[in-house]
Amino acid sequence: MSGETRLLCRLSDIPDGEARGFSAPPGGFTGLFAVRRGETVHVYVNSCPHIGVPLEPVPDRFLDRKRELIVCAAHGARFRVEDGVCVS
């Protein structure tokens, strides 16, 4: 890990309660995604920890219908937004 900081976007670019994906940086293997909750943004690697595939079925669709949990489109695993812990 390089320890470098990279600006992904402005806070206003992610609607409150929504998520947005970001492509991998040059030379990078996996992209990132961010979920906004008020003034807090949680950023994760866009890869299911169970099977290693990108989480979203279409761009920027990382959350369940209620916008409460992150969902893996490949096998339905659900993760808490606040800490990424798998809950089902």
PyMOL Python script that loads the backbone (N, CA, C, O; Angstrom):
from pymol import cmd

cmd.read_pdbstr("""\
ATOM      1  N   MET A   1       0.843  -1.175   0.000  1.00  0.00           N
ATOM      2  CA  MET A   1       0.000   0.000   0.000  1.00  0.00           C
ATOM      3  C   MET A   1       0.883   1.231   0.000  1.00  0.00           C
ATOM      4  O   MET A   1       1.847   1.311   0.762  1.00  0.00           O
ATOM      5  N   SER A   2       0.560   2.182  -0.846  1.00  0.00           N
ATOM      6  CA  SER A   2       1.417   3.347  -1.013  1.00  0.00           C
ATOM      7  C   SER A   2       1.208   4.398   0.066  1.00  0.00           C
ATOM      8  O   SER A   2       2.107   5.200   0.317  1.00  0.00           O
ATOM      9  N   GLY A   3       0.050   4.415   0.707  1.00  0.00           N
ATOM     10  CA  GLY A   3      -0.222   5.420   1.716  1.00  0.00           C
ATOM     11  C   GLY A   3      -0.596   6.760   1.135  1.00  0.00           C
ATOM     12  O   GLY A   3      -0.772   7.725   1.879  1.00  0.00           O
ATOM     13  N   GLU A   4      -0.723   6.847  -0.189  1.00  0.00           N
ATOM     14  CA  GLU A   4      -1.072   8.119  -0.801  1.00  0.00           C
ATOM     15  C   GLU A   4      -2.573   8.368  -0.695  1.00  0.00           C
ATOM     16  O   GLU A   4      -3.377   7.436  -0.678  1.00  0.00           O
ATOM     17  N   THR A   5      -2.924   9.630  -0.624  1.00  0.00           N
ATOM     18  CA  THR A   5      -4.315  10.035  -0.555  1.00  0.00           C
ATOM     19  C   THR A   5      -4.779  10.432  -1.949  1.00  0.00           C
ATOM     20  O   THR A   5      -4.060  11.100  -2.693  1.00  0.00           O
ATOM     21  N   ARG A   6      -5.989  10.010  -2.288  1.00  0.00           N
ATOM     22  CA  ARG A   6      -6.531  10.335  -3.602  1.00  0.00           C
ATOM     23  C   ARG A   6      -7.944  10.859  -3.415  1.00  0.00           C
ATOM     24  O   ARG A   6      -8.769  10.201  -2.780  1.00  0.00           O
ATOM     25  N   LEU A   7      -8.231  12.018  -3.952  1.00  0.00           N
ATOM     26  CA  LEU A   7      -9.558  12.589  -3.894  1.00  0.00           C
ATOM     27  C   LEU A   7     -10.438  11.843  -4.884  1.00  0.00           C
ATOM     28  O   LEU A   7     -10.129  11.798  -6.075  1.00  0.00           O
ATOM     29  N   LEU A   8     -11.523  11.263  -4.408  1.00  0.00           N
ATOM     30  CA  LEU A   8     -12.418  10.515  -5.283  1.00  0.00           C
ATOM     31  C   LEU A   8     -13.473  11.415  -5.917  1.00  0.00           C
ATOM     32  O   LEU A   8     -13.743  11.319  -7.115  1.00  0.00           O
ATOM     33  N   CYS A   9     -14.067  12.289  -5.107  1.00  0.00           N
ATOM     34  CA  CYS A   9     -15.092  13.207  -5.601  1.00  0.00           C
ATOM     35  C   CYS A   9     -15.450  14.172  -4.473  1.00  0.00           C
ATOM     36  O   CYS A   9     -14.915  14.082  -3.369  1.00  0.00           O
ATOM     37  N   ARG A  10     -16.352  15.083  -4.766  1.00  0.00           N
ATOM     38  CA  ARG A  10     -16.869  15.968  -3.720  1.00  0.00           C
ATOM     39  C   ARG A  10     -17.990  15.250  -2.972  1.00  0.00           C
ATOM     40  O   ARG A  10     -18.653  14.379  -3.537  1.00  0.00           O
ATOM     41  N   LEU A  11     -18.200  15.600  -1.735  1.00  0.00           N
ATOM     42  CA  LEU A  11     -19.280  15.012  -0.944  1.00  0.00           C
ATOM     43  C   LEU A  11     -20.617  15.169  -1.667  1.00  0.00           C
ATOM     44  O   LEU A  11     -21.436  14.250  -1.665  1.00  0.00           O
ATOM     45  N   SER A  12     -20.834  16.302  -2.268  1.00  0.00           N
ATOM     46  CA  SER A  12     -22.099  16.567  -2.958  1.00  0.00           C
ATOM     47  C   SER A  12     -22.295  15.696  -4.206  1.00  0.00           C
ATOM     48  O   SER A  12     -23.403  15.624  -4.737  1.00  0.00           O
ATOM     49  N   ASP A  13     -21.233  15.036  -4.677  1.00  0.00           N
ATOM     50  CA  ASP A  13     -21.353  14.145  -5.831  1.00  0.00           C
ATOM     51  C   ASP A  13     -22.011  12.814  -5.491  1.00  0.00           C
ATOM     52  O   ASP A  13     -22.413  12.073  -6.388  1.00  0.00           O
ATOM     53  N   ILE A  14     -22.123  12.508  -4.212  1.00  0.00           N
ATOM     54  CA  ILE A  14     -22.792  11.282  -3.768  1.00  0.00           C
ATOM     55  C   ILE A  14     -24.033  11.702  -2.983  1.00  0.00           C
ATOM     56  O   ILE A  14     -23.897  12.266  -1.897  1.00  0.00           O
ATOM     57  N   PRO A  15     -25.232  11.448  -3.493  1.00  0.00           N
ATOM     58  CA  PRO A  15     -26.434  11.812  -2.745  1.00  0.00           C
ATOM     59  C   PRO A  15     -26.470  11.093  -1.395  1.00  0.00           C
ATOM     60  O   PRO A  15     -26.037   9.946  -1.286  1.00  0.00           O
ATOM     61  N   ASP A  16     -26.977  11.757  -0.391  1.00  0.00           N
ATOM     62  CA  ASP A  16     -27.079  11.169   0.945  1.00  0.00           C
ATOM     63  C   ASP A  16     -27.872   9.863   0.869  1.00  0.00           C
ATOM     64  O   ASP A  16     -28.955   9.820   0.284  1.00  0.00           O
ATOM     65  N   GLY A  17     -27.326   8.801   1.464  1.00  0.00           N
ATOM     66  CA  GLY A  17     -27.981   7.503   1.463  1.00  0.00           C
ATOM     67  C   GLY A  17     -27.704   6.658   0.233  1.00  0.00           C
ATOM     68  O   GLY A  17     -28.249   5.563   0.099  1.00  0.00           O
ATOM     69  N   GLU A  18     -26.871   7.149  -0.659  1.00  0.00           N
ATOM     70  CA  GLU A  18     -26.569   6.435  -1.904  1.00  0.00           C
ATOM     71  C   GLU A  18     -25.109   6.003  -1.944  1.00  0.00           C
ATOM     72  O   GLU A  18     -24.336   6.292  -1.031  1.00  0.00           O
ATOM     73  N   ALA A  19     -24.744   5.305  -3.017  1.00  0.00           N
ATOM     74  CA  ALA A  19     -23.379   4.826  -3.206  1.00  0.00           C
ATOM     75  C   ALA A  19     -22.899   5.208  -4.598  1.00  0.00           C
ATOM     76  O   ALA A  19     -23.692   5.463  -5.504  1.00  0.00           O
ATOM     77  N   ARG A  20     -21.581   5.240  -4.739  1.00  0.00           N
ATOM     78  CA  ARG A  20     -20.989   5.547  -6.045  1.00  0.00           C
ATOM     79  C   ARG A  20     -19.699   4.754  -6.199  1.00  0.00           C
ATOM     80  O   ARG A  20     -18.896   4.668  -5.270  1.00  0.00           O
ATOM     81  N   GLY A  21     -19.508   4.177  -7.378  1.00  0.00           N
ATOM     82  CA  GLY A  21     -18.305   3.413  -7.666  1.00  0.00           C
ATOM     83  C   GLY A  21     -17.241   4.256  -8.323  1.00  0.00           C
ATOM     84  O   GLY A  21     -17.539   5.271  -8.953  1.00  0.00           O
ATOM     85  N   PHE A  22     -15.992   3.834  -8.175  1.00  0.00           N
ATOM     86  CA  PHE A  22     -14.834   4.524  -8.748  1.00  0.00           C
ATOM     87  C   PHE A  22     -13.915   3.493  -9.375  1.00  0.00           C
ATOM     88  O   PHE A  22     -13.638   2.454  -8.776  1.00  0.00           O
ATOM     89  N   SER A  23     -13.446   3.778 -10.575  1.00  0.00           N
ATOM     90  CA  SER A  23     -12.540   2.872 -11.284  1.00  0.00           C
ATOM     91  C   SER A  23     -11.227   2.732 -10.539  1.00  0.00           C
ATOM     92  O   SER A  23     -10.843   3.585  -9.739  1.00  0.00           O
ATOM     93  N   ALA A  24     -10.554   1.637 -10.825  1.00  0.00           N
ATOM     94  CA  ALA A  24      -9.226   1.427 -10.246  1.00  0.00           C
ATOM     95  C   ALA A  24      -8.271   2.496 -10.760  1.00  0.00           C
ATOM     96  O   ALA A  24      -8.395   2.926 -11.907  1.00  0.00           O
ATOM     97  N   PRO A  25      -7.327   2.932  -9.941  1.00  0.00           N
ATOM     98  CA  PRO A  25      -6.337   3.901 -10.408  1.00  0.00           C
ATOM     99  C   PRO A  25      -5.436   3.246 -11.447  1.00  0.00           C
ATOM    100  O   PRO A  25      -5.394   2.020 -11.547  1.00  0.00           O
ATOM    101  N   PRO A  26      -4.724   4.044 -12.212  1.00  0.00           N
ATOM    102  CA  PRO A  26      -3.805   3.474 -13.198  1.00  0.00           C
ATOM    103  C   PRO A  26      -2.876   2.442 -12.546  1.00  0.00           C
ATOM    104  O   PRO A  26      -2.226   2.723 -11.539  1.00  0.00           O
ATOM    105  N   GLY A  27      -2.827   1.272 -13.125  1.00  0.00           N
ATOM    106  CA  GLY A  27      -2.004   0.203 -12.572  1.00  0.00           C
ATOM    107  C   GLY A  27      -2.680  -0.567 -11.457  1.00  0.00           C
ATOM    108  O   GLY A  27      -2.140  -1.561 -10.969  1.00  0.00           O
ATOM    109  N   GLY A  28      -3.858  -0.116 -11.049  1.00  0.00           N
ATOM    110  CA  GLY A  28      -4.589  -0.791  -9.972  1.00  0.00           C
ATOM    111  C   GLY A  28      -5.417  -1.941 -10.500  1.00  0.00           C
ATOM    112  O   GLY A  28      -5.741  -1.987 -11.686  1.00  0.00           O
ATOM    113  N   PHE A  29      -5.756  -2.859  -9.635  1.00  0.00           N
ATOM    114  CA  PHE A  29      -6.484  -4.064 -10.026  1.00  0.00           C
ATOM    115  C   PHE A  29      -7.980  -3.944  -9.761  1.00  0.00           C
ATOM    116  O   PHE A  29      -8.791  -4.436 -10.545  1.00  0.00           O
ATOM    117  N   THR A  30      -8.344  -3.297  -8.668  1.00  0.00           N
ATOM    118  CA  THR A  30      -9.747  -3.249  -8.246  1.00  0.00           C
ATOM    119  C   THR A  30     -10.160  -1.821  -7.935  1.00  0.00           C
ATOM    120  O   THR A  30      -9.384  -1.041  -7.383  1.00  0.00           O
ATOM    121  N   GLY A  31     -11.391  -1.491  -8.297  1.00  0.00           N
ATOM    122  CA  GLY A  31     -11.931  -0.176  -8.002  1.00  0.00           C
ATOM    123  C   GLY A  31     -12.422  -0.065  -6.572  1.00  0.00           C
ATOM    124  O   GLY A  31     -12.311  -1.004  -5.783  1.00  0.00           O
ATOM    125  N   LEU A  32     -12.956   1.077  -6.259  1.00  0.00           N
ATOM    126  CA  LEU A  32     -13.495   1.372  -4.934  1.00  0.00           C
ATOM    127  C   LEU A  32     -14.955   1.764  -5.074  1.00  0.00           C
ATOM    128  O   LEU A  32     -15.436   2.020  -6.177  1.00  0.00           O
ATOM    129  N   PHE A  33     -15.661   1.808  -3.943  1.00  0.00           N
ATOM    130  CA  PHE A  33     -16.976   2.423  -3.923  1.00  0.00           C
ATOM    131  C   PHE A  33     -17.158   3.121  -2.595  1.00  0.00           C
ATOM    132  O   PHE A  33     -16.554   2.750  -1.589  1.00  0.00           O
ATOM    133  N   ALA A  34     -17.999   4.136  -2.608  1.00  0.00           N
ATOM    134  CA  ALA A  34     -18.246   4.935  -1.413  1.00  0.00           C
ATOM    135  C   ALA A  34     -19.737   4.983  -1.143  1.00  0.00           C
ATOM    136  O   ALA A  34     -20.547   5.067  -2.066  1.00  0.00           O
ATOM    137  N   VAL A  35     -20.093   4.930   0.133  1.00  0.00           N
ATOM    138  CA  VAL A  35     -21.483   5.043   0.563  1.00  0.00           C
ATOM    139  C   VAL A  35     -21.566   6.241   1.493  1.00  0.00           C
ATOM    140  O   VAL A  35     -20.798   6.351   2.449  1.00  0.00           O
ATOM    141  N   ARG A  36     -22.498   7.134   1.209  1.00  0.00           N
ATOM    142  CA  ARG A  36     -22.658   8.341   2.025  1.00  0.00           C
ATOM    143  C   ARG A  36     -23.802   8.180   3.004  1.00  0.00           C
ATOM    144  O   ARG A  36     -24.890   7.726   2.649  1.00  0.00           O
ATOM    145  N   ARG A  37     -23.533   8.565   4.255  1.00  0.00           N
ATOM    146  CA  ARG A  37     -24.524   8.631   5.323  1.00  0.00           C
ATOM    147  C   ARG A  37     -24.370   9.996   5.979  1.00  0.00           C
ATOM    148  O   ARG A  37     -23.542  10.168   6.874  1.00  0.00           O
ATOM    149  N   GLY A  38     -25.161  10.961   5.538  1.00  0.00           N
ATOM    150  CA  GLY A  38     -25.017  12.320   6.056  1.00  0.00           C
ATOM    151  C   GLY A  38     -23.683  12.898   5.630  1.00  0.00           C
ATOM    152  O   GLY A  38     -23.369  12.938   4.441  1.00  0.00           O
ATOM    153  N   GLU A  39     -22.902  13.342   6.590  1.00  0.00           N
ATOM    154  CA  GLU A  39     -21.585  13.922   6.306  1.00  0.00           C
ATOM    155  C   GLU A  39     -20.475  12.872   6.337  1.00  0.00           C
ATOM    156  O   GLU A  39     -19.309  13.197   6.117  1.00  0.00           O
ATOM    157  N   THR A  40     -20.829  11.624   6.607  1.00  0.00           N
ATOM    158  CA  THR A  40     -19.853  10.539   6.686  1.00  0.00           C
ATOM    159  C   THR A  40     -19.871   9.730   5.403  1.00  0.00           C
ATOM    160  O   THR A  40     -20.934   9.430   4.859  1.00  0.00           O
ATOM    161  N   VAL A  41     -18.680   9.377   4.924  1.00  0.00           N
ATOM    162  CA  VAL A  41     -18.553   8.538   3.734  1.00  0.00           C
ATOM    163  C   VAL A  41     -17.701   7.328   4.096  1.00  0.00           C
ATOM    164  O   VAL A  41     -16.604   7.462   4.638  1.00  0.00           O
ATOM    165  N   HIS A  42     -18.224   6.149   3.790  1.00  0.00           N
ATOM    166  CA  HIS A  42     -17.511   4.893   4.011  1.00  0.00           C
ATOM    167  C   HIS A  42     -17.020   4.405   2.653  1.00  0.00           C
ATOM    168  O   HIS A  42     -17.807   4.309   1.711  1.00  0.00           O
ATOM    169  N   VAL A  43     -15.726   4.095   2.540  1.00  0.00           N
ATOM    170  CA  VAL A  43     -15.138   3.677   1.268  1.00  0.00           C
ATOM    171  C   VAL A  43     -14.603   2.257   1.411  1.00  0.00           C
ATOM    172  O   VAL A  43     -13.923   1.920   2.380  1.00  0.00           O
ATOM    173  N   TYR A  44     -14.933   1.429   0.405  1.00  0.00           N
ATOM    174  CA  TYR A  44     -14.526   0.028   0.414  1.00  0.00           C
ATOM    175  C   TYR A  44     -13.970  -0.373  -0.954  1.00  0.00           C
ATOM    176  O   TYR A  44     -14.224   0.289  -1.960  1.00  0.00           O
ATOM    177  N   VAL A  45     -13.219  -1.452  -0.969  1.00  0.00           N
ATOM    178  CA  VAL A  45     -12.752  -2.057  -2.213  1.00  0.00           C
ATOM    179  C   VAL A  45     -13.957  -2.742  -2.858  1.00  0.00           C
ATOM    180  O   VAL A  45     -14.721  -3.428  -2.178  1.00  0.00           O
ATOM    181  N   ASN A  46     -14.125  -2.558  -4.150  1.00  0.00           N
ATOM    182  CA  ASN A  46     -15.260  -3.133  -4.867  1.00  0.00           C
ATOM    183  C   ASN A  46     -14.975  -4.583  -5.240  1.00  0.00           C
ATOM    184  O   ASN A  46     -14.761  -4.907  -6.409  1.00  0.00           O
ATOM    185  N   SER A  47     -14.975  -5.437  -4.244  1.00  0.00           N
ATOM    186  CA  SER A  47     -14.723  -6.860  -4.451  1.00  0.00           C
ATOM    187  C   SER A  47     -15.359  -7.645  -3.313  1.00  0.00           C
ATOM    188  O   SER A  47     -15.125  -7.343  -2.142  1.00  0.00           O
ATOM    189  N   CYS A  48     -16.157  -8.646  -3.648  1.00  0.00           N
ATOM    190  CA  CYS A  48     -16.745  -9.488  -2.614  1.00  0.00           C
ATOM    191  C   CYS A  48     -15.630 -10.259  -1.910  1.00  0.00           C
ATOM    192  O   CYS A  48     -14.824 -10.906  -2.579  1.00  0.00           O
ATOM    193  N   PRO A  49     -15.562 -10.208  -0.583  1.00  0.00           N
ATOM    194  CA  PRO A  49     -14.499 -10.917   0.124  1.00  0.00           C
ATOM    195  C   PRO A  49     -14.652 -12.440   0.047  1.00  0.00           C
ATOM    196  O   PRO A  49     -13.704 -13.170   0.334  1.00  0.00           O
ATOM    197  N   HIS A  50     -15.830 -12.921  -0.336  1.00  0.00           N
ATOM    198  CA  HIS A  50     -16.064 -14.360  -0.422  1.00  0.00           C
ATOM    199  C   HIS A  50     -15.640 -14.952  -1.762  1.00  0.00           C
ATOM    200  O   HIS A  50     -15.029 -16.020  -1.807  1.00  0.00           O
ATOM    201  N   ILE A  51     -15.967 -14.254  -2.862  1.00  0.00           N
ATOM    202  CA  ILE A  51     -15.697 -14.837  -4.179  1.00  0.00           C
ATOM    203  C   ILE A  51     -14.884 -13.932  -5.108  1.00  0.00           C
ATOM    204  O   ILE A  51     -14.586 -14.318  -6.238  1.00  0.00           O
ATOM    205  N   GLY A  52     -14.525 -12.737  -4.646  1.00  0.00           N
ATOM    206  CA  GLY A  52     -13.598 -11.886  -5.380  1.00  0.00           C
ATOM    207  C   GLY A  52     -14.125 -11.199  -6.626  1.00  0.00           C
ATOM    208  O   GLY A  52     -13.331 -10.764  -7.460  1.00  0.00           O
ATOM    209  N   VAL A  53     -15.440 -11.087  -6.780  1.00  0.00           N
ATOM    210  CA  VAL A  53     -16.012 -10.403  -7.940  1.00  0.00           C
ATOM    211  C   VAL A  53     -16.504  -9.016  -7.533  1.00  0.00           C
ATOM    212  O   VAL A  53     -16.766  -8.775  -6.355  1.00  0.00           O
ATOM    213  N   PRO A  54     -16.633  -8.101  -8.496  1.00  0.00           N
ATOM    214  CA  PRO A  54     -17.214  -6.793  -8.159  1.00  0.00           C
ATOM    215  C   PRO A  54     -18.612  -6.969  -7.560  1.00  0.00           C
ATOM    216  O   PRO A  54     -19.341  -7.887  -7.935  1.00  0.00           O
ATOM    217  N   LEU A  55     -18.974  -6.099  -6.642  1.00  0.00           N
ATOM    218  CA  LEU A  55     -20.230  -6.250  -5.918  1.00  0.00           C
ATOM    219  C   LEU A  55     -21.476  -5.839  -6.688  1.00  0.00           C
ATOM    220  O   LEU A  55     -22.535  -6.440  -6.507  1.00  0.00           O
ATOM    221  N   GLU A  56     -21.371  -4.831  -7.542  1.00  0.00           N
ATOM    222  CA  GLU A  56     -22.574  -4.275  -8.144  1.00  0.00           C
ATOM    223  C   GLU A  56     -22.925  -4.925  -9.475  1.00  0.00           C
ATOM    224  O   GLU A  56     -22.037  -5.285 -10.249  1.00  0.00           O
ATOM    225  N   PRO A  57     -24.253  -5.077  -9.748  1.00  0.00           N
ATOM    226  CA  PRO A  57     -24.690  -5.646 -11.020  1.00  0.00           C
ATOM    227  C   PRO A  57     -24.650  -4.617 -12.148  1.00  0.00           C
ATOM    228  O   PRO A  57     -24.424  -4.967 -13.307  1.00  0.00           O
ATOM    229  N   VAL A  58     -24.865  -3.377 -11.814  1.00  0.00           N
ATOM    230  CA  VAL A  58     -24.793  -2.256 -12.748  1.00  0.00           C
ATOM    231  C   VAL A  58     -24.088  -1.116 -12.022  1.00  0.00           C
ATOM    232  O   VAL A  58     -24.065  -1.111 -10.791  1.00  0.00           O
ATOM    233  N   PRO A  59     -23.511  -0.151 -12.736  1.00  0.00           N
ATOM    234  CA  PRO A  59     -22.760   0.917 -12.073  1.00  0.00           C
ATOM    235  C   PRO A  59     -23.535   1.597 -10.935  1.00  0.00           C
ATOM    236  O   PRO A  59     -24.705   1.955 -11.078  1.00  0.00           O
ATOM    237  N   ASP A  60     -22.857   1.757  -9.831  1.00  0.00           N
ATOM    238  CA  ASP A  60     -23.342   2.488  -8.650  1.00  0.00           C
ATOM    239  C   ASP A  60     -24.489   1.808  -7.907  1.00  0.00           C
ATOM    240  O   ASP A  60     -25.105   2.447  -7.054  1.00  0.00           O
ATOM    241  N   ARG A  61     -24.804   0.553  -8.187  1.00  0.00           N
ATOM    242  CA  ARG A  61     -25.873  -0.138  -7.463  1.00  0.00           C
ATOM    243  C   ARG A  61     -25.259  -1.130  -6.473  1.00  0.00           C
ATOM    244  O   ARG A  61     -25.135  -2.321  -6.757  1.00  0.00           O
ATOM    245  N   PHE A  62     -24.884  -0.614  -5.321  1.00  0.00           N
ATOM    246  CA  PHE A  62     -24.219  -1.409  -4.294  1.00  0.00           C
ATOM    247  C   PHE A  62     -25.131  -1.747  -3.119  1.00  0.00           C
ATOM    248  O   PHE A  62     -24.822  -2.650  -2.341  1.00  0.00           O
ATOM    249  N   LEU A  63     -26.238  -1.044  -2.981  1.00  0.00           N
ATOM    250  CA  LEU A  63     -27.082  -1.159  -1.799  1.00  0.00           C
ATOM    251  C   LEU A  63     -28.356  -1.948  -2.073  1.00  0.00           C
ATOM    252  O   LEU A  63     -28.805  -2.061  -3.214  1.00  0.00           O
ATOM    253  N   ASP A  64     -28.931  -2.493  -0.994  1.00  0.00           N
ATOM    254  CA  ASP A  64     -30.210  -3.180  -1.126  1.00  0.00           C
ATOM    255  C   ASP A  64     -31.323  -2.164  -1.398  1.00  0.00           C
ATOM    256  O   ASP A  64     -31.079  -0.958  -1.411  1.00  0.00           O
ATOM    257  N   ARG A  65     -32.516  -2.650  -1.609  1.00  0.00           N
ATOM    258  CA  ARG A  65     -33.637  -1.764  -1.971  1.00  0.00           C
ATOM    259  C   ARG A  65     -33.957  -0.721  -0.905  1.00  0.00           C
ATOM    260  O   ARG A  65     -34.399   0.383  -1.220  1.00  0.00           O
ATOM    261  N   LYS A  66     -33.731  -1.077   0.352  1.00  0.00           N
ATOM    262  CA  LYS A  66     -33.992  -0.132   1.446  1.00  0.00           C
ATOM    263  C   LYS A  66     -32.822   0.827   1.679  1.00  0.00           C
ATOM    264  O   LYS A  66     -32.912   1.726   2.515  1.00  0.00           O
ATOM    265  N   ARG A  67     -31.737   0.637   0.948  1.00  0.00           N
ATOM    266  CA  ARG A  67     -30.520   1.445   1.081  1.00  0.00           C
ATOM    267  C   ARG A  67     -29.882   1.305   2.469  1.00  0.00           C
ATOM    268  O   ARG A  67     -29.271   2.242   2.983  1.00  0.00           O
ATOM    269  N   GLU A  68     -30.039   0.108   3.067  1.00  0.00           N
ATOM    270  CA  GLU A  68     -29.508  -0.125   4.407  1.00  0.00           C
ATOM    271  C   GLU A  68     -28.230  -0.948   4.412  1.00  0.00           C
ATOM    272  O   GLU A  68     -27.372  -0.742   5.271  1.00  0.00           O
ATOM    273  N   LEU A  69     -28.084  -1.876   3.471  1.00  0.00           N
ATOM    274  CA  LEU A  69     -26.945  -2.789   3.455  1.00  0.00           C
ATOM    275  C   LEU A  69     -26.286  -2.813   2.084  1.00  0.00           C
ATOM    276  O   LEU A  69     -26.931  -2.559   1.068  1.00  0.00           O
ATOM    277  N   ILE A  70     -24.994  -3.123   2.069  1.00  0.00           N
ATOM    278  CA  ILE A  70     -24.263  -3.372   0.835  1.00  0.00           C
ATOM    279  C   ILE A  70     -24.567  -4.814   0.444  1.00  0.00           C
ATOM    280  O   ILE A  70     -24.593  -5.695   1.303  1.00  0.00           O
ATOM    281  N   VAL A  71     -24.795  -5.062  -0.840  1.00  0.00           N
ATOM    282  CA  VAL A  71     -25.159  -6.408  -1.298  1.00  0.00           C
ATOM    283  C   VAL A  71     -24.230  -6.858  -2.410  1.00  0.00           C
ATOM    284  O   VAL A  71     -23.905  -6.083  -3.309  1.00  0.00           O
ATOM    285  N   CYS A  72     -23.804  -8.108  -2.348  1.00  0.00           N
ATOM    286  CA  CYS A  72     -23.055  -8.721  -3.446  1.00  0.00           C
ATOM    287  C   CYS A  72     -24.077  -9.240  -4.454  1.00  0.00           C
ATOM    288  O   CYS A  72     -24.893 -10.101  -4.123  1.00  0.00           O
ATOM    289  N   ALA A  73     -24.037  -8.729  -5.666  1.00  0.00           N
ATOM    290  CA  ALA A  73     -24.983  -9.140  -6.702  1.00  0.00           C
ATOM    291  C   ALA A  73     -24.770 -10.592  -7.123  1.00  0.00           C
ATOM    292  O   ALA A  73     -25.705 -11.233  -7.604  1.00  0.00           O
ATOM    293  N   ALA A  74     -23.564 -11.119  -6.954  1.00  0.00           N
ATOM    294  CA  ALA A  74     -23.269 -12.477  -7.414  1.00  0.00           C
ATOM    295  C   ALA A  74     -23.904 -13.553  -6.542  1.00  0.00           C
ATOM    296  O   ALA A  74     -24.394 -14.556  -7.062  1.00  0.00           O
ATOM    297  N   HIS A  75     -23.903 -13.360  -5.212  1.00  0.00           N
ATOM    298  CA  HIS A  75     -24.439 -14.427  -4.358  1.00  0.00           C
ATOM    299  C   HIS A  75     -25.270 -13.926  -3.179  1.00  0.00           C
ATOM    300  O   HIS A  75     -25.659 -14.718  -2.321  1.00  0.00           O
ATOM    301  N   GLY A  76     -25.545 -12.637  -3.125  1.00  0.00           N
ATOM    302  CA  GLY A  76     -26.486 -12.108  -2.141  1.00  0.00           C
ATOM    303  C   GLY A  76     -25.964 -11.836  -0.750  1.00  0.00           C
ATOM    304  O   GLY A  76     -26.755 -11.507   0.134  1.00  0.00           O
ATOM    305  N   ALA A  77     -24.662 -11.957  -0.511  1.00  0.00           N
ATOM    306  CA  ALA A  77     -24.134 -11.631   0.812  1.00  0.00           C
ATOM    307  C   ALA A  77     -24.448 -10.168   1.115  1.00  0.00           C
ATOM    308  O   ALA A  77     -24.437  -9.324   0.219  1.00  0.00           O
ATOM    309  N   ARG A  78     -24.727  -9.879   2.380  1.00  0.00           N
ATOM    310  CA  ARG A  78     -25.074  -8.516   2.799  1.00  0.00           C
ATOM    311  C   ARG A  78     -24.088  -8.046   3.860  1.00  0.00           C
ATOM    312  O   ARG A  78     -23.691  -8.800   4.749  1.00  0.00           O
ATOM    313  N   PHE A  79     -23.702  -6.768   3.741  1.00  0.00           N
ATOM    314  CA  PHE A  79     -22.687  -6.189   4.616  1.00  0.00           C
ATOM    315  C   PHE A  79     -23.194  -4.878   5.200  1.00  0.00           C
ATOM    316  O   PHE A  79     -23.887  -4.117   4.524  1.00  0.00           O
ATOM    317  N   ARG A  80     -22.844  -4.615   6.462  1.00  0.00           N
ATOM    318  CA  ARG A  80     -23.194  -3.331   7.071  1.00  0.00           C
ATOM    319  C   ARG A  80     -22.400  -2.217   6.412  1.00  0.00           C
ATOM    320  O   ARG A  80     -21.221  -2.386   6.099  1.00  0.00           O
ATOM    321  N   VAL A  81     -23.041  -1.092   6.204  1.00  0.00           N
ATOM    322  CA  VAL A  81     -22.375   0.076   5.614  1.00  0.00           C
ATOM    323  C   VAL A  81     -21.325   0.622   6.559  1.00  0.00           C
ATOM    324  O   VAL A  81     -20.239   0.998   6.117  1.00  0.00           O
ATOM    325  N   GLU A  82     -21.614   0.675   7.835  1.00  0.00           N
ATOM    326  CA  GLU A  82     -20.756   1.334   8.810  1.00  0.00           C
ATOM    327  C   GLU A  82     -19.380   0.714   8.983  1.00  0.00           C
ATOM    328  O   GLU A  82     -18.409   1.421   9.252  1.00  0.00           O
ATOM    329  N   ASP A  83     -19.288  -0.623   8.827  1.00  0.00           N
ATOM    330  CA  ASP A  83     -17.999  -1.273   9.071  1.00  0.00           C
ATOM    331  C   ASP A  83     -17.667  -2.413   8.109  1.00  0.00           C
ATOM    332  O   ASP A  83     -16.603  -3.021   8.224  1.00  0.00           O
ATOM    333  N   GLY A  84     -18.555  -2.710   7.166  1.00  0.00           N
ATOM    334  CA  GLY A  84     -18.292  -3.745   6.175  1.00  0.00           C
ATOM    335  C   GLY A  84     -18.455  -5.164   6.666  1.00  0.00           C
ATOM    336  O   GLY A  84     -18.141  -6.100   5.931  1.00  0.00           O
ATOM    337  N   VAL A  85     -18.934  -5.359   7.882  1.00  0.00           N
ATOM    338  CA  VAL A  85     -19.108  -6.702   8.428  1.00  0.00           C
ATOM    339  C   VAL A  85     -20.247  -7.418   7.696  1.00  0.00           C
ATOM    340  O   VAL A  85     -21.309  -6.841   7.466  1.00  0.00           O
ATOM    341  N   CYS A  86     -20.007  -8.687   7.334  1.00  0.00           N
ATOM    342  CA  CYS A  86     -21.011  -9.498   6.660  1.00  0.00           C
ATOM    343  C   CYS A  86     -22.066  -9.919   7.693  1.00  0.00           C
ATOM    344  O   CYS A  86     -21.742 -10.474   8.743  1.00  0.00           O
ATOM    345  N   VAL A  87     -23.331  -9.642   7.370  1.00  0.00           N
ATOM    346  CA  VAL A  87     -24.415  -9.962   8.305  1.00  0.00           C
ATOM    347  C   VAL A  87     -25.324 -11.084   7.793  1.00  0.00           C
ATOM    348  O   VAL A  87     -26.121 -11.624   8.560  1.00  0.00           O
ATOM    349  N   SER A  88     -25.219 -11.434   6.539  1.00  0.00           N
ATOM    350  CA  SER A  88     -25.990 -12.577   6.021  1.00  0.00           C
ATOM    351  C   SER A  88     -25.435 -13.020   4.684  1.00  0.00           C
ATOM    352  O   SER A  88     -25.946 -13.967   4.086  1.00  0.00           O
TER     353      SER A  88
END
""", "prot")
cmd.dss("prot")
cmd.show_as("cartoon", "prot")
cmd.util.cbc("prot")
cmd.orient("prot")
